[in-house]
Amino acid sequence: PCPHEQILNLWKKHLPHLTQPRTWEGQRQANLKNRWIQASKSSSYSNGYIDLDQGLAWWDSFFQYIANDTKLSSGFEGANRTWKPDLEWVINATNFQKIIDGKYNK
């Protein structure tokens, strides 16, 4: 099972200045569970994980990467406003892959 609450806490730990979800149900839960499963499998960007502790360590590292090594943590200027991602945006399958691919690296 996906440890939703612990992952939300890791998001808050590394990216407290970004929007924090007030509710977490429905499609949000489904998307996070899908990314939890996806990241658990060994791939070119992940050694995968086989238990809760390894999985939480992976997500801790992933959010730290977003906070320190990408432009996402400060957002993007445009049309007289600054856009910043939220967790729902990050765990969208397409956006998740773009982050993994390094599209938003500093």
TAQUIZI-V420226 format. One record per pair of residues at least 4 apart in sequence whose ideal C-beta (glycine too) atoms are under 6 Angstrom apart, sorted by sequence separation. I is the first residue (numbers start at 1). J is the second residue. If there is no record, write none. Layout:
i: (I,I)
j: (J,J)
This chain:
i: (11,12,24,25,64,65,66,85,42,49,77,85,91,98,42,49,66,67,89,39,41,75,76,12,40,75,40,49,75,72,39,4,2,2,72,71,2,70,70,71,10,14,6,10,14,7,11,15,10,14,45,35,32,28,31,35,18,21,19,11)
j: (15,16,28,29,68,69,70,89,47,54,82,90,96,103,48,55,72,73,95,46,48,82,83,20,48,83,49,58,84,85,58,24,32,33,104,104,36,104,105,106,59,63,56,60,64,59,63,67,63,67,100,91,91,88,91,96,84,87,86,87)
